[in-house]
């Protein structure tokens, strides 16, 4: 009979709890009536690792517990049994410098089951694992219903049927529902466990926040601030005027502590006004002559303003071929080039542009990022490849002339955020640009899009700028939310792909 309770408390175990702890344990394991913790065991556990011993109380009574040790990963990797893990109840296996939180017991009094008290204990264990920066939680779970099927199937088949929900096991089914995955089957694990036929299942929960040898300096950031520049097309007298206007925005977004500044596609286009007497193809090739100077100056800005700058895009000549490229200018003084892969029919027809041939991601001090120029975001294969390489933030500088063109970019960017479980930041040019052929009108609304799950905005939009108005958009994003989403989201798109039926891969040139 399930008890009705008014108050639940979760806290660390104290030695004064022993009598109630023992009573609840005896009730929890009626088939092993003599297998309860002795006072000396509890005192020793509290001496070596008090933080790892948890109890849950219902109306002041201890009705459940979760006990743990920290052990070396090498011990878990070896074949072992319960007595070896607990050091024959000496707990000499506990090592504060170890990597694994090993669960040595968890139970709930039978009268208090069905109230999700066990889940509270497991959640508290996970918090402890994260707090102590341990790699994983591992324990060997009993399979108490296996005795009913042992003459019909081996334990491996039994576990598969429990995973597929063809069978129910009160312990294993619960562990699997709490995001633990099976490592291997343990034979002769716990002497006297007849209901499990002395088999156990070694289970693991990975800490997605674990950092190997964490550093106080140069530690990868979790909260990233993005500075998106919604650039107004205006007449510019010369290259220095472009630099002055660019520096104004870089100064502004860096003043707010932004980690990235994102410029739009082809934002230097006003400089083509001096070449409007030429054909469109000739004019944009003249503009390409400025690209290396822009890279050098923006690299100086990145260093002096301590910000990573994504330079939108600009034309670039290589061996006589014209490409649409941009630069990632990092605040450490280095820079890398990215190229538009898919050029639009307009770019081909009027400018003779060619598409690039390299799909790549970039390592930054804020994690791995991807950059795609405008039309590229409408091709989902690119971002999926980047996602497979570890990309968490996708930047999309764009240039669209009409609202319907912008809508294509916007909705495709939102789709990329959902399907790749990442953030997508877009920024474009606004306003009009007289006296520059093929660049006369612009429409844009800078935005940051997110996946669609409980930790994110319900509409998947973190922030949006005012449409068609020159401004900056400063947005904070949290990479830890992506880690949670990957492992515990309502849906897990990257994990649930059917790689047995389809794959997307990059063709190496």
C-alpha positions as a printed NumPy array, in Angstrom:
array([[  0.   ,   0.   ,   0.   ],
       [  1.436,   3.369,  -1.054],
       [  1.823,   5.843,   1.791],
       [  0.465,   9.388,   1.603],
       [  3.015,  12.012,   2.52 ],
       [  2.935,  15.735,   3.223],
       [  6.623,  16.639,   3.089],
       [  9.67 ,  15.279,   1.259],
       [ 13.26 ,  16.148,   2.148],
       [ 16.447,  15.169,   0.327],
       [ 19.75 ,  15.591,   2.168],
       [ 23.054,  13.968,   3.036],
       [ 23.007,  10.964,   5.309],
       [ 23.9  ,  11.444,   8.979],
       [ 24.953,   8.654,  11.321],
       [ 21.913,   9.41 ,  13.485],
       [ 19.756,   8.184,  10.565],
       [ 21.101,   4.648,  10.881],
       [ 18.169,   2.956,  12.619],
       [ 15.615,   4.267,  10.123],
       [ 18.   ,   3.539,   7.254],
       [ 18.349,  -0.082,   8.364],
       [ 14.591,  -0.566,   8.747],
       [ 13.861,   0.786,   5.272],
       [ 16.625,  -1.326,   3.745],
       [ 15.33 ,  -4.529,   5.347],
       [ 11.862,  -3.798,   3.975],
       [ 13.316,  -3.037,   0.547],
       [ 15.215,  -6.335,   0.232],
       [ 12.946,  -9.007,   1.793],
       [ 14.677, -11.754,  -0.193],
       [ 18.037, -10.789,   1.374],
       [ 16.917, -10.023,   4.919],
       [ 20.417, -10.153,   6.378],
       [ 21.999,  -7.935,   3.711],
       [ 21.704,  -4.567,   5.382],
       [ 24.426,  -2.035,   6.14 ],
       [ 26.062,  -2.361,   9.545],
       [ 26.762,   0.711,  11.688],
       [ 30.491,   0.413,  11.06 ],
       [ 29.887,   0.465,   7.287],
       [ 27.862,   3.645,   7.465],
       [ 30.366,   5.357,   9.74 ],
       [ 33.194,   4.448,   7.378],
       [ 31.275,   5.756,   4.337],
       [ 30.62 ,   9.017,   6.148],
       [ 34.286,   9.287,   7.046],
       [ 35.61 ,   8.793,   3.501],
       [ 32.912,  10.444,   1.362],
       [ 30.072,  12.178,   3.249],
       [ 28.893,  14.12 ,   0.151],
       [ 28.18 ,  10.885,  -1.684],
       [ 25.718,   9.448,   0.851],
       [ 22.157,  10.63 ,   0.297],
       [ 18.815,   9.961,   1.961],
       [ 15.257,  10.915,   1.148],
       [ 12.817,  11.539,   4.018],
       [  9.022,  11.376,   3.95 ],
       [  7.462,  13.318,   6.813],
       [ 10.771,  13.115,   8.671],
       [ 11.287,   9.366,   8.179],
       [ 14.175,   7.923,   6.129],
       [ 12.48 ,   5.95 ,   3.358],
       [ 15.25 ,   5.684,   0.8  ],
       [ 18.961,   6.118,   0.223],
       [ 21.642,   6.325,  -2.46 ],
       [ 25.217,   5.508,  -1.424],
       [ 28.289,   6.127,  -3.582],
       [ 32.069,   6.063,  -3.845],
       [ 34.532,   7.746,  -6.2  ],
       [ 36.699,   5.174,  -7.928],
       [ 39.337,   5.074, -10.644],
       [ 38.074,   4.536, -14.166],
       [ 40.513,   1.638, -14.549],
       [ 38.712,  -0.231, -11.771],
       [ 35.398,   0.047, -13.608],
       [ 36.949,  -1.123, -16.865],
       [ 38.171,  -4.33 , -15.25 ],
       [ 36.019,  -7.348, -14.538],
       [ 34.863,  -6.942, -10.956],
       [ 32.217,  -7.928,  -8.451],
       [ 30.484,  -6.089,  -5.639],
       [ 32.928,  -7.053,  -2.896],
       [ 35.844,  -5.824,  -4.981],
       [ 34.168,  -2.464,  -5.616],
       [ 33.499,  -1.841,  -1.919],
       [ 36.904,  -3.198,  -0.885],
       [ 35.281,  -5.982,   1.131],
       [ 33.35 ,  -3.238,   2.969],
       [ 36.512,  -1.355,   3.899],
       [ 35.784,   1.17 ,   1.075],
       [ 39.507,   1.354,   0.429],
       [ 38.613,   1.667,  -3.271],
       [ 37.392,   5.225,  -2.714],
       [ 39.751,   7.684,  -4.378],
       [ 38.904,  11.406,  -4.247],
       [ 41.051,  11.851,  -7.378],
       [ 39.123,   9.207,  -9.327],
       [ 36.961,   9.871, -12.389],
       [ 33.842,   7.766, -11.701],
       [ 31.005,   8.124,  -9.196],
       [ 30.176,   4.471,  -8.466],
       [ 26.765,   3.766,  -6.979],
       [ 26.997,   1.015,  -4.367],
       [ 23.358,   1.025,  -3.269],
       [ 20.017,   2.686,  -3.893],
       [ 16.653,   1.695,  -2.443],
       [ 13.187,   3.016,  -1.628],
       [ 10.931,   1.556,   1.057],
       [  8.19 ,  -0.42 ,  -0.782],
       [  5.407,   1.655,   0.833],
       [  6.88 ,   4.787,  -0.75 ],
       [  7.488,   3.552,  -4.27 ],
       [  5.634,   5.161,  -7.153],
       [  6.197,   8.661,  -5.748],
       [  9.321,   9.281,  -7.877],
       [ 11.52 ,   9.453,  -4.79 ],
       [ 14.072,   7.252,  -6.519],
       [ 14.239,   9.754,  -9.36 ],
       [ 15.036,  12.477,  -6.827],
       [ 17.95 ,  10.463,  -5.544],
       [ 19.236,   9.865,  -9.063],
       [ 18.913,  13.533,  -9.98 ],
       [ 20.861,  14.445,  -6.842],
       [ 23.572,  11.96 ,  -7.815],
       [ 23.802,  13.532, -11.265],
       [ 24.145,  16.996,  -9.726],
       [ 26.91 ,  15.698,  -7.478],
       [ 28.701,  14.126, -10.447],
       [ 28.588,  17.456, -12.3  ],
       [ 29.615,  19.456,  -9.222],
       [ 32.668,  17.24 ,  -8.621],
       [ 33.556,  17.234, -12.353],
       [ 33.454,  13.452, -12.554],
       [ 33.303,  11.706, -15.911],
       [ 30.306,   9.457, -15.268],
       [ 28.074,   7.623, -12.833],
       [ 28.488,   3.849, -13.007],
       [ 26.885,   1.046, -11.049],
       [ 25.881,  -2.569, -11.481],
       [ 22.115,  -2.873, -11.388],
       [ 20.295,  -6.024, -10.321],
       [ 17.762,  -7.657, -12.67 ],
       [ 15.396,  -9.156, -10.079],
       [ 12.797, -10.425, -12.556],
       [ 15.337, -12.426, -14.519],
       [ 14.816, -15.562, -12.421],
       [ 11.353, -15.89 , -14.   ],
       [ 12.902, -16.101, -17.489],
       [ 16.344, -17.626, -16.914],
       [ 15.262, -21.017, -18.262],
       [ 13.935, -19.389, -21.446],
       [ 16.65 , -16.903, -22.418],
       [ 20.186, -15.768, -21.558],
       [ 20.61 , -12.478, -19.685],
       [ 21.611, -10.621, -22.858],
       [ 18.277, -11.463, -24.5  ],
       [ 16.426, -10.531, -21.308],
       [ 18.113,  -7.114, -21.245],
       [ 17.245,  -6.496, -24.896],
       [ 13.6  ,  -7.302, -24.23 ],
       [ 13.545,  -4.944, -21.24 ],
       [ 15.112,  -2.19 , -23.379],
       [ 12.474,  -2.793, -26.057],
       [  9.766,  -2.771, -23.348],
       [  8.661,  -6.278, -24.18 ],
       [  9.455,  -7.171, -20.565],
       [  9.516,  -5.108, -17.376],
       [ 12.212,  -5.308, -14.737],
       [ 11.651,  -3.129, -11.639],
       [ 15.323,  -2.151, -11.443],
       [ 16.615,  -2.152, -15.015],
       [ 13.529,  -0.486, -16.502],
       [ 13.883,   2.31 , -13.958],
       [ 17.591,   2.794, -14.701],
       [ 17.041,   2.969, -18.45 ],
       [ 14.291,   5.565, -17.983],
       [ 16.82 ,   7.696, -16.072],
       [ 19.173,   7.982, -19.077],
       [ 21.551,   5.211, -18.078],
       [ 22.893,   2.999, -20.851],
       [ 24.138,  -0.577, -20.685],
       [ 27.898,  -1.157, -20.721],
       [ 28.043,  -4.932, -20.213],
       [ 26.681,  -7.912, -18.295],
       [ 28.361,  -8.849, -15.02 ],
       [ 28.408, -12.515, -13.973],
       [ 28.644, -13.603, -10.308],
       [ 28.396,  -9.964,  -9.25 ],
       [ 26.454, -10.172,  -5.991],
       [ 26.562, -13.456,  -4.076],
       [ 23.14 , -14.619,  -2.903],
       [ 21.128, -12.536,  -5.403],
       [ 19.009, -15.474,  -6.569],
       [ 16.297, -13.352,  -8.196],
       [ 18.943, -11.993, -10.577],
       [ 20.724, -15.341, -10.801],
       [ 23.767, -13.361,  -9.577],
       [ 23.851, -11.445, -12.845],
       [ 24.007,  -7.651, -12.911],
       [ 24.015,  -5.021, -15.645],
       [ 26.813,  -2.469, -15.571],
       [ 25.158,   0.863, -16.37 ],
       [ 26.559,   4.313, -17.07 ],
       [ 25.363,   7.908, -17.149],
       [ 27.798,  10.309, -18.816],
       [ 28.414,  13.789, -17.434],
       [ 28.214,  16.026, -20.512],
       [ 29.835,  18.856, -18.528],
       [ 32.935,  16.863, -17.637],
       [ 36.184,  18.68 , -18.367],
       [ 39.422,  16.763, -18.612],
       [ 42.056,  18.699, -16.626],
       [ 39.947,  21.867, -16.276],
       [ 41.878,  25.129, -16.332],
       [ 41.051,  28.403, -14.675],
       [ 42.66 ,  30.29 , -17.544],
       [ 41.7  ,  29.643, -21.182],
       [ 38.706,  27.644, -20.004],
       [ 36.088,  27.208, -22.718],
       [ 33.161,  29.536, -22.113],
       [ 29.568,  28.427, -21.693],
       [ 27.78 ,  31.783, -21.972],
       [ 28.627,  33.365, -25.335],
       [ 27.641,  36.906, -26.273],
       [ 26.906,  37.591, -29.926],
       [ 26.977,  41.026, -31.551],
       [ 24.996,  41.101, -34.809],
       [ 25.388,  44.134, -37.057],
       [ 22.431,  45.098, -39.227],
       [ 24.365,  47.21 , -41.713],
       [ 22.844,  50.205, -43.502],
       [ 23.915,  50.474, -47.109],
       [ 25.142,  54.042, -47.64 ],
       [ 27.44 ,  55.896, -49.999],
       [ 31.093,  55.664, -48.948],
       [ 33.768,  57.943, -50.322],
       [ 36.654,  55.517, -49.905],
       [ 37.961,  52.444, -48.109],
       [ 38.79 ,  54.432, -44.973],
       [ 35.133,  55.439, -44.682],
       [ 34.205,  51.753, -44.703],
       [ 36.747,  51.107, -41.953],
       [ 35.462,  54.024, -39.874],
       [ 31.867,  52.828, -40.067],
       [ 32.906,  49.223, -39.336],
       [ 35.016,  50.254, -36.351],
       [ 32.067,  52.168, -34.91 ],
       [ 30.016,  48.969, -34.766],
       [ 32.886,  46.799, -33.574],
       [ 33.551,  49.295, -30.797],
       [ 29.865,  49.25 , -29.867],
       [ 29.369,  45.487, -29.66 ],
       [ 32.749,  44.893, -27.982],
       [ 31.832,  47.552, -25.429],
       [ 29.025,  45.238, -24.341],
       [ 31.488,  42.368, -23.973],
       [ 30.503,  40.507, -27.127],
       [ 32.571,  37.487, -28.081],
       [ 31.633,  37.715, -31.775],
       [ 30.789,  40.498, -34.207],
       [ 28.882,  39.348, -37.285],
       [ 28.803,  41.524, -40.426],
       [ 26.46 ,  40.87 , -43.398],
       [ 27.162,  39.439, -46.816],
       [ 28.78 ,  41.885, -49.303],
       [ 28.6  ,  44.798, -46.875],
       [ 31.531,  46.584, -48.688],
       [ 29.333,  46.86 , -51.822],
       [ 29.01 ,  50.684, -51.56 ],
       [ 32.629,  50.929, -52.71 ],
       [ 31.498,  49.719, -56.147],
       [ 29.914,  53.124, -56.823],
       [ 33.24 ,  54.312, -58.25 ],
       [ 33.049,  51.546, -60.853],
       [ 29.417,  51.866, -61.866],
       [ 30.483,  52.915, -65.369],
       [ 31.878,  49.4  , -65.859],
       [ 29.912,  46.219, -66.409],
       [ 28.625,  44.521, -63.261],
       [ 31.185,  41.724, -63.678],
       [ 34.028,  44.23 , -64.041],
       [ 32.835,  46.374, -61.121],
       [ 32.732,  43.54 , -58.621],
       [ 36.214,  42.439, -59.674],
       [ 37.426,  45.928, -58.849],
       [ 35.795,  45.567, -55.43 ],
       [ 37.677,  42.282, -54.953],
       [ 40.934,  44.236, -54.931],
       [ 39.999,  45.598, -51.475],
       [ 39.441,  42.2  , -49.838],
       [ 42.952,  41.588, -48.529],
       [ 43.128,  45.138, -47.105],
       [ 39.802,  44.551, -45.359],
       [ 41.084,  41.307, -43.87 ],
       [ 44.201,  42.984, -42.501],
       [ 42.312,  45.896, -40.931],
       [ 39.619,  43.678, -39.432],
       [ 42.303,  41.458, -37.952],
       [ 43.717,  44.544, -36.257],
       [ 40.235,  45.374, -34.96 ],
       [ 39.826,  41.838, -33.608],
       [ 43.003,  42.182, -31.57 ],
       [ 42.515,  45.738, -30.365],
       [ 38.849,  45.245, -29.426],
       [ 39.338,  41.692, -28.079],
       [ 36.556,  40.209, -30.192],
       [ 36.189,  37.54 , -32.874],
       [ 34.956,  39.139, -36.091],
       [ 33.077,  37.388, -38.879],
       [ 33.557,  39.737, -41.802],
       [ 30.343,  38.883, -43.616],
       [ 31.488,  38.404, -47.173],
       [ 33.225,  40.116, -50.087],
       [ 34.356,  39.186, -53.611],
       [ 37.717,  37.48 , -53.947],
       [ 39.814,  36.69 , -57.002],
       [ 41.936,  33.553, -57.119],
       [ 43.683,  32.476, -60.313],
       [ 41.229,  34.57 , -62.298],
       [ 38.136,  32.969, -60.701],
       [ 35.739,  35.07 , -58.649],
       [ 34.436,  33.745, -55.314],
       [ 32.221,  35.073, -52.526],
       [ 34.311,  34.743, -49.348],
       [ 34.715,  36.052, -45.842],
       [ 37.211,  35.923, -43.007],
       [ 36.997,  34.791, -39.417],
       [ 39.36 ,  37.221, -37.68 ],
       [ 40.089,  35.838, -34.221],
       [ 41.101,  37.916, -31.254],
       [ 44.256,  35.807, -30.859],
       [ 45.648,  37.381, -34.044],
       [ 44.891,  34.574, -36.506],
       [ 42.402,  34.493, -39.352],
       [ 40.755,  31.886, -41.568],
       [ 38.826,  32.123, -44.816],
       [ 35.405,  30.656, -45.586],
       [ 33.779,  30.485, -49.02 ],
       [ 30.217,  30.486, -50.279],
       [ 29.576,  26.989, -51.61 ],
       [ 26.3  ,  27.573, -53.466],
       [ 26.182,  30.741, -55.55 ],
       [ 22.816,  32.065, -56.68 ],
       [ 21.708,  32.257, -60.319],
       [ 22.016,  36.055, -60.021],
       [ 25.643,  35.825, -58.876],
       [ 26.467,  33.57 , -61.792],
       [ 24.566,  35.54 , -64.412],
       [ 25.671,  39.071, -63.5  ],
       [ 29.056,  38.548, -61.834],
       [ 30.343,  35.207, -63.053],
       [ 30.937,  33.937, -59.529],
       [ 31.924,  30.378, -58.735],
       [ 31.123,  28.277, -55.677],
       [ 33.783,  27.154, -53.239],
       [ 34.752,  23.546, -52.665],
       [ 35.638,  23.306, -48.97 ],
       [ 33.209,  22.608, -46.144],
       [ 34.796,  23.382, -42.8  ],
       [ 34.222,  24.321, -39.195],
       [ 36.345,  26.635, -37.063],
       [ 37.807,  26.278, -33.584],
       [ 37.487,  29.415, -31.464],
       [ 37.917,  30.331, -27.818],
       [ 34.12 ,  29.955, -27.583],
       [ 33.969,  26.468, -29.057],
       [ 33.509,  25.169, -32.581],
       [ 31.488,  27.289, -34.999],
       [ 30.272,  27.092, -38.569],
       [ 29.828,  29.897, -41.094],
       [ 27.616,  29.757, -44.182],
       [ 26.971,  32.628, -46.559],
       [ 23.297,  33.357, -47.335],
       [ 22.113,  30.861, -49.996],
       [ 24.191,  28.095, -48.367],
       [ 21.777,  27.951, -45.422],
       [ 19.09 ,  26.686, -47.793],
       [ 21.074,  23.462, -48.281],
       [ 20.735,  21.332, -45.104],
       [ 23.57 ,  18.971, -45.972],
       [ 26.241,  21.576, -45.202],
       [ 25.131,  22.282, -41.647],
       [ 24.636,  18.588, -40.9  ],
       [ 28.255,  17.923, -41.826],
       [ 29.325,  20.838, -39.634],
       [ 27.177,  19.527, -36.8  ],
       [ 28.843,  16.136, -37.087],
       [ 32.166,  17.952, -36.645],
       [ 30.972,  19.485, -33.366],
       [ 29.583,  22.861, -34.447],
       [ 27.428,  24.565, -31.768],
       [ 26.936,  28.013, -33.32 ],
       [ 26.188,  28.636, -36.983],
       [ 26.709,  32.163, -38.329],
       [ 24.914,  33.19 , -41.519],
       [ 25.812,  36.553, -43.067],
       [ 23.245,  37.246, -45.789],
       [ 22.107,  39.783, -48.379],
       [ 18.509,  39.713, -49.582],
       [ 16.749,  42.285, -51.709],
       [ 13.092,  41.449, -51.028],
       [ 11.072,  40.211, -48.098],
       [ 10.287,  36.869, -49.695],
       [ 14.027,  36.295, -50.261],
       [ 14.619,  37.077, -46.598],
       [ 11.883,  34.645, -45.548],
       [ 13.713,  31.855, -47.338],
       [ 16.866,  32.584, -45.346],
       [ 14.995,  33.013, -42.07 ],
       [ 12.975,  29.82 , -42.174],
       [ 15.865,  27.726, -43.428],
       [ 18.048,  29.117, -40.632],
       [ 15.381,  28.17 , -38.092],
       [ 15.228,  24.668, -39.542],
       [ 19.014,  24.343, -39.286],
       [ 18.845,  25.287, -35.576],
       [ 16.248,  22.612, -34.845],
       [ 17.646,  19.766, -36.918],
       [ 21.258,  20.291, -35.794],
       [ 20.515,  21.205, -32.159],
       [ 22.543,  24.413, -32.41 ],
       [ 22.223,  28.191, -32.331],
       [ 21.983,  30.055, -35.639],
       [ 22.784,  33.773, -35.906],
       [ 21.915,  35.706, -39.075],
       [ 22.713,  39.3  , -40.06 ],
       [ 21.997,  41.205, -43.275],
       [ 22.123,  44.598, -44.947],
       [ 19.221,  47.064, -44.993],
       [ 18.282,  50.181, -46.93 ],
       [ 18.948,  51.301, -50.488],
       [ 22.134,  51.768, -52.446],
       [ 21.77 ,  54.087, -55.435],
       [ 24.419,  54.211, -58.16 ],
       [ 25.497,  50.584, -57.664],
       [ 24.087,  48.242, -60.261],
       [ 22.558,  44.979, -59.014],
       [ 22.722,  46.209, -55.384],
       [ 19.897,  48.748, -55.297],
       [ 17.481,  47.535, -52.546],
       [ 17.951,  45.422, -49.387],
       [ 15.673,  43.82 , -46.805],
       [ 16.868,  42.225, -43.553],
       [ 16.084,  41.382, -39.95 ],
       [ 18.992,  40.093, -37.88 ],
       [ 18.093,  37.303, -35.477],
       [ 19.339,  34.448, -33.317],
       [ 17.435,  31.162, -33.586],
       [ 17.447,  28.247, -31.158],
       [ 16.293,  24.646, -31.05 ],
       [ 12.655,  24.126, -30.065],
       [ 12.516,  22.535, -26.622],
       [ 11.646,  23.518, -23.069],
       [ 14.971,  25.226, -22.265],
       [ 14.588,  27.579, -25.249],
       [ 12.024,  30.173, -26.367],
       [  8.761,  28.505, -27.393],
       [  8.973,  29.968, -30.905],
       [ 12.663,  29.117, -31.346],
       [ 13.622,  32.804, -31.626],
       [ 16.093,  34.041, -29.028],
       [ 16.081,  37.627, -30.305],
       [ 15.263,  39.654, -33.432],
       [ 16.235,  43.101, -34.617],
       [ 13.776,  45.667, -35.964],
       [ 13.3  ,  44.928, -39.679],
       [ 15.02 ,  47.208, -42.192],
       [ 16.576,  49.503, -39.59 ],
       [ 20.296,  49.963, -38.967],
       [ 21.071,  48.638, -35.491],
       [ 22.992,  46.069, -33.484],
       [ 21.56 ,  43.026, -31.741],
       [ 23.363,  41.806, -28.612],
       [ 22.377,  38.295, -27.551],
       [ 23.617,  35.836, -24.92 ],
       [ 23.476,  32.115, -25.679],
       [ 24.195,  29.225, -23.303],
       [ 26.097,  26.247, -24.725],
       [ 25.211,  24.133, -21.679],
       [ 21.6  ,  24.076, -22.845],
       [ 22.748,  22.397, -26.051],
       [ 24.58 ,  19.72 , -24.066],
       [ 21.432,  19.02 , -22.073],
       [ 19.372,  18.951, -25.264],
       [ 21.698,  16.448, -26.943],
       [ 21.322,  14.008, -24.037],
       [ 17.941,  14.729, -22.476],
       [ 15.803,  16.656, -24.994],
       [ 12.149,  15.88 , -25.67 ],
       [ 13.428,  14.685, -29.021],
       [ 17.083,  13.919, -29.78 ],
       [ 17.447,  14.516, -33.465],
       [ 21.171,  13.924, -33.749],
       [ 21.017,  10.729, -31.676],
       [ 17.918,   9.344, -33.376],
       [ 19.153,   9.523, -36.947],
       [ 18.958,   6.226, -38.819],
       [ 22.571,   5.858, -39.86 ],
       [ 21.731,   2.324, -40.889],
       [ 19.529,   3.734, -43.677],
       [ 21.148,   7.027, -44.694],
       [ 24.307,   9.07 , -44.169],
       [ 25.672,  12.455, -45.196],
       [ 29.388,  12.637, -45.686],
       [ 31.94 ,  15.12 , -46.94 ],
       [ 33.785,  14.202, -50.121],
       [ 37.465,  14.959, -49.74 ],
       [ 39.016,  16.667, -52.783]])
